[in-house]
């Protein structure tokens, strides 16, 4: 091919053959995700180091392993063997033989430093926030939402030792569960940081390690757990305001509160006597004895639905700068965080991780979050380009479009064709908008009936199935008389 490109006998073939050569060099495993998501990461993050870890020249370099791992989590239920087959198919064009075993790729994944993945997660979230430059509509300050979720993993001894079973499960009959507390940006929907622990660890204990991730001027949006005195008193000391639902254990007496408007009061919370487990005694004594907070009663009334009353507590005490209606509408947007967890666990398949050691579970979780941020960045770019609301763009539609368009974009013969395909991709994301369904109810119920199999109450090697347990009722048979 090189001789044909440089021979004077075929001058008309030069441009086509040159483009063909570039395409052959670009056809690497998972190159479509690298082509799209590399702009969300710092250029030096995956480069080969001069000494130490990542300095050796390997088939599965740090850069190739990272993008192969990212491609793997974006394809639900994809095995390591499938990734190796992708690399084999790529290297066959260069006449390089690769071992069929997936051991080398698995070892390369284990060598990926967790610090590199955390840095990639942080930079990808910042890039999404820069793309979604408009921020939260009606608010000039950044809004961060926080909540906890849980994911399952294989039942191995190492996973059981770190993450444990949920309460009430017998040894060998349960599934280890990891609990994660995530910090989301409400402007672009990106995930900034995550902290993990065993399933029974308290949410606020885990959230304490995320306090340094909050910057001065942020607004923290949380559920009932975050409407407690320690957070309402401690976070404003570092310049962070809180908007949360009133804690269920708070006894509220508004007879002596100062009324700011309809369903709007200014009251005082006093420090208790019990030190929470996530604060030291010195930090607890450093909190003020009394704090002024604002109580807002929000009534959600929709035709055909039961009227709900929600009590909101916030440290935004200026009723002129922050009207009560705006704060109530801001709290209603906290549901976007629940939808983001659904996108991660159901659409992307993060509900059940596949790695068999705790270290690899942590890495697999972060790779899911990096892929999620990359998709959110593409959605934010489409919304900013066509001047539409980011909430109208379907996450599942974005995943399907990326899987279909990126292999074709990778084979584009010129930058002009590539830019045209990319512009068409953004327009398709906007055209496939979610319908407006105000007051839509999504009950947590399944239509498909489960199989009538018994529950596993012993270790699998000791379990013996009882023939009549869980079996359908016997049907009546016709009585036939032969004589």
C-alpha positions as CSV (number, residue, x, y, z in Angstrom):
1,X,0.0,0.0,0.0
2,X,2.9,2.4,0.8
3,X,4.4,1.8,-2.6
4,X,1.1,2.5,-4.3
5,X,0.7,5.8,-2.4
6,X,4.1,7.0,-3.6
7,X,4.1,5.8,-7.2
8,X,3.5,8.3,-10.0
9,X,1.5,5.8,-11.9
10,X,-1.6,6.1,-9.6
11,X,-1.8,9.8,-8.7
12,X,-5.7,9.7,-8.5
13,X,-5.5,6.9,-5.9
14,X,-3.3,8.8,-3.4
15,X,-6.0,10.5,-1.4
16,X,-8.2,7.4,-1.2
17,X,-5.3,5.2,-0.2
18,X,-4.0,7.7,2.4
19,X,-7.4,7.9,4.0
20,X,-7.6,4.1,4.0
21,X,-4.2,3.9,5.8
22,X,-5.5,6.3,8.5
23,X,-8.6,4.3,9.0
24,X,-6.7,1.1,9.3
25,X,-4.4,2.6,12.0
26,X,-7.5,3.9,13.8
27,X,-9.4,0.6,13.9
28,X,-8.3,-0.4,17.4
29,X,-10.3,-2.1,20.1
30,X,-12.8,0.3,21.6
31,X,-11.6,3.2,19.5
32,X,-15.1,4.5,19.1
33,X,-15.3,5.3,22.8
34,X,-11.8,6.8,22.9
35,X,-12.7,8.9,19.9
36,X,-15.6,10.4,21.8
37,X,-14.6,10.5,25.4
38,X,-10.9,11.3,25.2
39,X,-11.7,15.0,25.2
40,X,-13.2,14.7,28.7
41,X,-9.9,13.5,30.2
42,X,-6.5,15.2,30.7
43,X,-4.0,14.4,27.9
44,X,-1.3,13.2,30.2
45,X,-3.5,10.9,32.3
46,X,-3.0,7.7,30.3
47,X,0.4,8.3,28.9
48,X,3.3,5.9,29.4
49,X,5.5,6.8,32.4
50,X,9.2,6.8,32.3
51,X,9.7,4.7,35.4
52,X,7.6,2.7,37.9
53,X,4.2,1.4,37.2
54,X,3.1,1.8,33.6
55,X,6.6,2.2,32.2
56,X,6.9,-1.2,30.5
57,X,6.0,-1.6,26.9
58,X,3.1,-4.1,26.9
59,X,0.4,-5.2,24.5
60,X,-2.2,-4.1,27.0
61,X,-0.8,-0.7,27.8
62,X,-2.4,1.6,30.3
63,X,-4.1,3.6,27.5
64,X,-5.4,0.5,25.7
65,X,-6.6,-1.2,28.9
66,X,-8.5,1.9,30.0
67,X,-10.4,2.3,26.8
68,X,-11.1,-1.4,26.5
69,X,-12.4,-1.5,30.0
70,X,-14.6,1.6,29.2
71,X,-15.9,-0.1,26.1
72,X,-16.6,-3.3,28.1
73,X,-18.8,-1.5,30.7
74,X,-20.7,0.2,27.9
75,X,-21.7,-3.1,26.4
76,X,-24.0,-4.8,29.0
77,X,-22.9,-8.3,30.1
78,X,-19.7,-8.3,28.0
79,X,-17.0,-10.7,29.1
80,X,-13.3,-10.2,29.1
81,X,-13.0,-12.8,26.4
82,X,-15.1,-10.6,24.1
83,X,-12.6,-7.7,24.6
84,X,-9.7,-10.0,23.8
85,X,-11.4,-11.1,20.6
86,X,-11.7,-7.4,19.6
87,X,-8.0,-6.9,20.2
88,X,-7.3,-10.1,18.2
89,X,-9.4,-8.9,15.3
90,X,-7.6,-5.6,15.3
91,X,-4.1,-6.9,15.4
92,X,-4.7,-9.6,12.8
93,X,-4.5,-6.8,10.2
94,X,-1.0,-6.1,11.3
95,X,-0.2,-9.8,11.3
96,X,0.3,-9.9,15.1
97,X,-0.7,-13.1,16.9
98,X,-2.3,-12.7,20.3
99,X,-3.0,-15.4,22.9
100,X,-6.6,-16.5,23.1
101,X,-6.6,-16.4,26.9
102,X,-8.0,-13.3,28.7
103,X,-5.4,-13.6,31.5
104,X,-3.2,-10.8,30.2
105,X,-6.2,-8.4,29.8
106,X,-7.4,-9.2,33.3
107,X,-4.0,-8.6,34.8
108,X,-3.8,-5.3,32.9
109,X,-7.1,-4.2,34.4
110,X,-5.8,-5.1,37.9
111,X,-2.7,-2.9,37.2
112,X,-4.8,0.2,36.5
113,X,-4.3,2.6,39.5
114,X,-7.4,3.6,41.3
115,X,-6.1,7.1,41.5
116,X,-6.1,7.3,37.7
117,X,-9.7,6.4,37.6
118,X,-10.6,8.9,40.3
119,X,-8.8,11.6,38.4
120,X,-10.6,10.6,35.2
121,X,-14.0,10.8,37.1
122,X,-13.3,14.2,38.5
123,X,-12.1,15.7,35.2
124,X,-15.0,14.2,33.2
125,X,-17.5,15.8,35.6
126,X,-15.8,19.2,35.3
127,X,-15.9,19.0,31.5
128,X,-19.6,18.2,31.6
129,X,-20.2,21.2,33.9
130,X,-18.3,23.5,31.4
131,X,-20.4,22.2,28.5
132,X,-23.6,22.8,30.5
133,X,-22.6,26.4,31.1
134,X,-26.1,27.6,31.7
135,X,-26.3,25.9,35.1
136,X,-29.5,25.2,36.9
137,X,-32.3,27.5,35.5
138,X,-33.1,30.3,37.9
139,X,-30.0,29.8,40.1
140,X,-26.7,31.5,39.8
141,X,-25.0,29.1,42.3
142,X,-23.9,25.5,41.6
143,X,-26.3,22.9,43.0
144,X,-25.0,19.5,44.1
145,X,-27.3,16.6,44.9
146,X,-26.3,13.8,47.2
147,X,-27.9,10.4,47.8
148,X,-27.0,6.7,48.4
149,X,-27.5,3.6,46.4
150,X,-26.4,0.0,46.5
151,X,-25.1,-2.5,44.0
152,X,-24.6,-6.3,44.1
153,X,-21.5,-8.3,43.2
154,X,-20.4,-12.0,42.9
155,X,-20.5,-14.0,46.1
156,X,-16.8,-14.6,46.6
157,X,-14.9,-14.8,49.9
158,X,-13.0,-11.6,49.3
159,X,-16.2,-9.6,48.5
160,X,-18.0,-11.1,51.5
161,X,-15.1,-10.1,53.8
162,X,-15.3,-6.4,52.8
163,X,-18.9,-5.7,51.9
164,X,-20.8,-8.4,53.8
165,X,-24.3,-9.7,53.3
166,X,-27.4,-7.6,54.1
167,X,-29.0,-8.4,57.5
168,X,-30.8,-11.8,57.7
169,X,-29.0,-13.7,54.9
170,X,-27.4,-17.0,55.6
171,X,-23.8,-17.7,54.7
172,X,-23.6,-19.0,51.2
173,X,-27.2,-18.1,50.4
174,X,-26.9,-14.3,49.9
175,X,-25.1,-11.7,47.7
176,X,-22.6,-9.2,49.0
177,X,-23.9,-5.6,48.6
178,X,-21.9,-2.4,48.3
179,X,-23.3,0.9,49.4
180,X,-22.3,4.0,47.6
181,X,-22.9,7.7,48.3
182,X,-22.6,9.8,45.2
183,X,-22.3,13.6,44.6
184,X,-24.1,14.8,41.5
185,X,-24.1,18.1,39.7
186,X,-27.6,19.3,39.0
187,X,-26.6,21.5,36.0
188,X,-25.1,18.8,33.7
189,X,-26.1,15.6,35.5
190,X,-22.5,14.5,36.0
191,X,-21.2,12.5,38.9
192,X,-18.3,14.3,40.7
193,X,-17.3,11.8,43.3
194,X,-18.4,8.6,45.1
195,X,-17.5,6.9,48.3
196,X,-18.2,3.2,49.0
197,X,-18.5,0.9,52.1
198,X,-20.3,-2.1,53.4
199,X,-24.1,-2.2,53.0
200,X,-24.9,-1.4,56.7
201,X,-22.6,1.7,57.0
202,X,-24.6,4.8,57.8
203,X,-25.1,7.2,54.9
204,X,-24.0,10.3,56.8
205,X,-20.8,8.6,58.0
206,X,-19.9,7.9,54.4
207,X,-20.9,11.4,53.3
208,X,-18.4,13.0,55.8
209,X,-15.5,12.1,53.4
210,X,-17.2,14.0,50.6
211,X,-17.3,17.3,52.5
212,X,-14.0,18.5,51.0
213,X,-15.5,18.0,47.6
214,X,-18.0,20.7,48.2
215,X,-16.8,24.2,47.2
216,X,-17.6,27.5,48.7
217,X,-20.8,28.8,47.1
218,X,-22.3,25.4,46.5
219,X,-25.9,24.4,47.4
220,X,-26.3,20.9,48.7
221,X,-29.6,19.2,47.9
222,X,-30.5,16.1,49.9
223,X,-33.4,14.0,51.4
224,X,-34.5,13.6,55.0
225,X,-31.2,12.3,56.2
226,X,-29.5,15.6,55.4
227,X,-32.0,17.9,57.2
228,X,-30.3,17.3,60.6
229,X,-28.6,19.9,62.8
230,X,-25.0,18.8,62.3
231,X,-25.1,19.4,58.5
232,X,-27.2,22.5,58.8
233,X,-24.7,23.9,61.2
234,X,-21.3,22.6,59.9
235,X,-21.6,23.1,56.1
236,X,-22.4,26.8,56.2
237,X,-19.1,27.3,58.1
238,X,-17.3,26.3,54.8
239,X,-19.6,28.4,52.6
240,X,-22.1,25.6,51.6
241,X,-25.8,26.0,52.0
242,X,-28.2,23.1,52.5
243,X,-31.7,22.5,51.0
244,X,-33.2,19.3,52.4
245,X,-36.4,17.7,53.6
246,X,-37.1,18.1,57.3
247,X,-35.7,15.2,59.4
248,X,-38.4,12.9,60.6
249,X,-37.1,13.0,64.2
250,X,-37.4,16.8,64.5
251,X,-40.2,18.1,66.7
252,X,-41.2,21.4,65.1
253,X,-43.0,24.2,67.0
254,X,-43.7,27.2,64.7
255,X,-45.8,29.2,67.2
256,X,-42.7,31.3,68.2
257,X,-41.2,31.3,64.7
258,X,-41.0,34.5,62.6
259,X,-43.3,34.3,59.6
260,X,-41.7,35.4,56.3
261,X,-44.6,34.7,54.0
262,X,-47.3,32.2,53.2
263,X,-46.0,28.7,54.3
264,X,-42.6,30.3,55.1
265,X,-41.0,30.6,58.6
266,X,-37.7,31.5,60.2
267,X,-37.0,29.5,63.3
268,X,-34.1,28.4,65.6
269,X,-32.6,24.9,66.0
270,X,-30.6,24.1,69.1
271,X,-27.7,21.8,69.4
272,X,-28.4,18.5,71.0
273,X,-26.5,16.4,73.5
274,X,-25.6,13.3,71.5
275,X,-22.5,13.5,69.3
276,X,-23.1,12.0,65.9
277,X,-20.7,9.2,64.8
278,X,-19.3,11.2,61.9
279,X,-18.0,14.1,64.0
280,X,-15.4,14.2,66.7
281,X,-16.0,15.7,70.1
282,X,-13.9,18.7,69.3
283,X,-15.8,19.3,66.0
284,X,-19.1,18.9,67.8
285,X,-18.2,21.5,70.4
286,X,-17.0,23.9,67.6
287,X,-20.5,24.1,66.2
288,X,-22.7,26.9,67.3
289,X,-25.3,26.4,70.1
290,X,-28.2,27.8,68.0
291,X,-28.6,28.3,64.2
292,X,-31.3,30.1,62.3
293,X,-33.0,28.0,59.6
294,X,-35.9,28.5,57.3
295,X,-38.9,26.2,57.2
296,X,-41.0,26.0,54.0
297,X,-44.2,24.0,53.6
298,X,-44.7,22.9,50.0
299,X,-48.0,21.5,48.8
300,X,-47.9,19.4,45.7
301,X,-51.4,19.1,44.2
302,X,-52.0,17.5,40.8
303,X,-55.4,16.6,39.4
304,X,-56.1,12.9,39.9
305,X,-53.4,12.4,42.6
306,X,-53.4,12.7,46.3
307,X,-52.2,16.0,47.7
308,X,-48.8,15.8,49.4
309,X,-47.3,18.2,51.9
310,X,-43.5,18.4,52.2
311,X,-41.6,20.3,54.8
312,X,-38.3,21.7,53.6
313,X,-35.5,23.0,55.8
314,X,-32.8,25.3,54.4
315,X,-30.0,27.6,55.4
316,X,-31.0,30.1,52.7
317,X,-32.6,32.5,55.1
318,X,-32.9,35.5,52.7
319,X,-36.5,35.4,51.6
320,X,-35.9,38.2,49.0
321,X,-33.0,36.6,47.2
322,X,-34.4,33.1,47.5
323,X,-38.2,32.9,47.3
324,X,-40.0,30.0,48.9
325,X,-41.5,28.9,45.6
326,X,-38.1,28.7,44.0
327,X,-36.7,26.6,46.8
328,X,-39.6,24.2,46.6
329,X,-39.2,23.8,42.9
330,X,-35.4,23.3,43.4
331,X,-36.2,20.5,45.9
332,X,-38.5,18.9,43.4
333,X,-35.6,18.6,41.0
334,X,-33.9,16.2,43.4
335,X,-35.8,13.5,41.7
336,X,-33.3,13.8,38.8
337,X,-30.8,12.1,41.0
338,X,-33.1,9.0,41.4
339,X,-33.5,8.9,37.6
340,X,-29.7,9.1,37.2
341,X,-29.3,6.0,39.5
342,X,-31.9,4.3,37.3
343,X,-29.9,5.2,34.2
344,X,-26.8,3.7,35.7
345,X,-28.2,0.6,37.2
346,X,-30.9,-0.4,34.7
347,X,-29.9,1.2,31.4
348,X,-26.1,0.7,31.7
349,X,-26.4,-2.5,33.8
350,X,-24.5,-1.4,36.9
351,X,-27.0,-3.0,39.3
352,X,-24.9,-6.1,39.5
353,X,-21.1,-5.8,39.1
354,X,-19.1,-8.8,37.8
355,X,-15.6,-8.5,39.3
356,X,-14.7,-11.0,42.0
357,X,-12.3,-9.0,44.2
358,X,-13.0,-5.8,46.1
359,X,-10.2,-3.8,44.4
360,X,-11.6,-4.7,41.0
361,X,-15.2,-4.0,42.2
362,X,-14.1,-0.4,43.0
363,X,-12.5,0.0,39.6
364,X,-15.4,-1.4,37.7
365,X,-17.8,0.9,39.6
366,X,-15.7,4.0,38.7
367,X,-15.5,2.9,35.0
368,X,-19.3,2.8,34.9
369,X,-19.4,6.3,36.4
370,X,-16.8,7.6,33.9
371,X,-18.8,6.2,31.0
372,X,-21.9,7.8,32.5
373,X,-20.2,11.2,32.6
374,X,-19.1,10.9,29.0
375,X,-22.7,10.2,27.9
376,X,-24.0,13.1,30.0
377,X,-21.4,15.3,28.3
378,X,-22.7,14.4,24.9
379,X,-26.3,15.1,26.0
380,X,-25.2,18.5,27.4
381,X,-23.5,19.4,24.2
382,X,-26.6,18.5,22.1
383,X,-28.7,20.6,24.4
384,X,-26.4,23.6,24.3
385,X,-26.0,23.3,20.5
386,X,-29.8,23.2,19.7
387,X,-30.9,25.3,22.7
388,X,-33.2,22.8,24.3
389,X,-33.6,21.6,27.8
390,X,-31.2,18.8,28.8
391,X,-34.0,17.0,30.6
392,X,-35.8,16.4,27.3
393,X,-33.0,14.3,25.9
394,X,-33.3,10.6,26.5
395,X,-30.4,8.8,28.2
396,X,-31.3,5.4,26.7
397,X,-31.7,7.1,23.3
398,X,-28.2,8.6,23.7
399,X,-26.7,5.1,24.5
400,X,-28.3,3.6,21.5
401,X,-27.2,6.4,19.2
402,X,-23.6,6.3,20.4
403,X,-23.4,2.6,19.8
404,X,-24.7,3.0,16.3
405,X,-22.9,6.2,15.2
406,X,-19.5,5.9,16.6
407,X,-18.3,2.9,14.6
408,X,-19.4,4.7,11.4
409,X,-17.8,8.0,12.5
410,X,-14.5,6.1,13.1
411,X,-14.5,5.0,9.4
412,X,-15.1,8.5,8.1
413,X,-12.8,9.2,5.1
414,X,-12.3,12.9,6.0
415,X,-12.7,15.4,8.8
416,X,-15.6,17.0,6.9
417,X,-17.5,13.7,6.8
418,X,-16.7,13.1,10.5
419,X,-18.1,16.5,11.5
420,X,-21.2,16.0,9.4
421,X,-21.9,12.7,11.2
422,X,-21.3,14.2,14.6
423,X,-23.6,17.1,13.8
424,X,-26.2,14.6,12.7
425,X,-25.8,12.6,15.9
426,X,-26.5,15.7,18.0
427,X,-29.6,16.6,16.0
428,X,-30.9,13.0,16.4
429,X,-30.5,13.2,20.1
430,X,-32.5,16.4,20.2
431,X,-35.2,15.1,17.8
432,X,-35.7,12.0,19.9
433,X,-37.0,14.1,22.8
434,X,-38.8,12.7,25.8
435,X,-42.6,13.5,25.7
436,X,-43.9,15.9,28.3
437,X,-45.8,13.9,30.8
438,X,-46.7,16.0,33.8
439,X,-47.8,14.0,36.8
440,X,-46.9,10.7,35.2
441,X,-47.0,7.9,37.8
442,X,-44.4,5.0,37.5
443,X,-45.4,2.3,40.0
444,X,-42.7,0.0,41.2
445,X,-44.4,-3.1,40.1
446,X,-43.6,-5.9,37.6
447,X,-46.0,-7.5,35.3
448,X,-44.0,-10.7,34.5
449,X,-44.6,-13.4,37.1
450,X,-41.5,-15.1,38.6
451,X,-40.6,-18.7,38.1
452,X,-42.0,-21.1,40.8
453,X,-38.5,-22.1,42.0
454,X,-37.8,-22.5,45.7
455,X,-35.4,-20.1,47.6
456,X,-31.8,-21.1,48.2
457,X,-31.7,-21.5,52.0
458,X,-28.5,-23.5,52.2
459,X,-25.1,-23.5,50.4
460,X,-25.5,-24.7,46.9
461,X,-23.4,-27.8,47.3
462,X,-25.6,-28.9,50.3
463,X,-29.0,-27.9,48.8
464,X,-31.4,-30.5,47.6
465,X,-34.5,-29.5,45.8
466,X,-37.8,-30.8,47.2
467,X,-39.8,-32.1,44.2
468,X,-43.2,-30.9,45.4
469,X,-42.1,-27.5,46.7
470,X,-42.8,-24.7,44.4
471,X,-44.3,-27.0,41.8
472,X,-47.6,-26.1,40.1
473,X,-50.8,-27.8,41.4
474,X,-51.5,-31.1,39.6
475,X,-54.2,-31.0,37.0
476,X,-57.2,-33.3,37.0
477,X,-56.8,-36.1,34.5
478,X,-59.7,-37.6,32.6
479,X,-61.0,-41.0,33.9
480,X,-61.0,-43.6,31.2
481,X,-62.6,-47.0,31.6
482,X,-61.3,-49.6,29.2
483,X,-63.4,-52.6,30.2
